[in-house]
Amino acid sequence: MMDWIPIVFASFKALVLGTGMFFAIKWHFDQDKKERRAVLRASGKVAAIFTLSLLGLVLATFVLGRSIGLDLTFP
């Protein structure tokens, strides 16, 4: 009888851990689907803010250059 206890416990442990891993992977996959739209929105906002900041920096550079007397005309 004692020879079967490690086999039964190991089988039960493998079953419980396998089930837990399956549901953990499934939960993370489902969360990834939900968060994909949020990540796309956030990256779009970051790209828009970066573009506007770059445009503002370019305009500020030209204004500063003109105010200190640099010739910024195109040939």
C-alpha positions in Angstrom: 0.0 0.0 0.0 2.8 2.5 0.8 4.3 2.0 -2.7 1.3 3.7 -4.3 1.2 6.9 -2.2 4.1 8.6 -4.1 2.5 7.7 -7.4 -0.9 9.0 -6.4 0.5 12.2 -4.9 2.8 12.9 -7.9 -0.1 12.3 -10.3 -2.4 14.6 -8.3 0.3 17.3 -8.1 0.9 17.1 -11.9 -2.8 17.3 -12.5 -3.3 20.3 -10.2 -0.2 22.2 -11.5 -1.1 21.4 -15.2 -4.6 22.8 -14.6 -3.3 25.8 -12.9 -0.8 26.5 -15.7 -3.5 26.1 -18.3 -5.8 28.6 -16.6 -2.9 31.0 -16.0 -1.9 31.0 -19.6 -5.5 31.4 -20.7 -6.1 34.3 -18.4 -2.9 36.1 -19.6 -3.9 35.5 -23.2 -7.4 37.0 -22.6 -5.9 40.0 -20.8 -3.6 40.5 -23.7 -6.6 40.7 -26.1 -8.3 43.3 -23.9 -5.2 45.4 -23.4 -4.2 45.4 -27.1 -6.6 48.2 -27.9 -5.5 50.2 -24.9 -1.8 49.8 -25.9 -2.6 50.9 -29.4 -4.4 54.0 -28.1 -1.6 54.9 -25.7 1.0 54.5 -28.4 -1.0 56.7 -30.8 -1.2 59.4 -28.1 2.5 59.2 -27.4 3.3 59.5 -31.1 1.0 62.5 -31.5 2.5 64.2 -28.4 6.0 63.5 -29.8 5.1 64.9 -33.2 3.6 68.1 -31.7 6.6 68.5 -29.4 9.0 68.1 -32.3 7.0 70.7 -34.4 7.0 73.1 -31.4 10.7 72.6 -31.0 11.4 73.3 -34.7 9.2 76.5 -34.6 10.9 77.7 -31.4 14.3 77.1 -32.9 13.4 79.2 -36.0 11.9 82.0 -33.8 15.0 82.0 -31.6 17.3 81.9 -34.6 15.6 84.9 -36.2 15.5 86.8 -33.0 19.3 86.6 -32.6 19.9 87.6 -36.2 20.6 84.3 -38.0 19.8 84.2 -41.7 17.4 81.2 -42.0 16.2 81.8 -45.6 16.2 78.8 -48.0 18.4 79.2 -51.1 
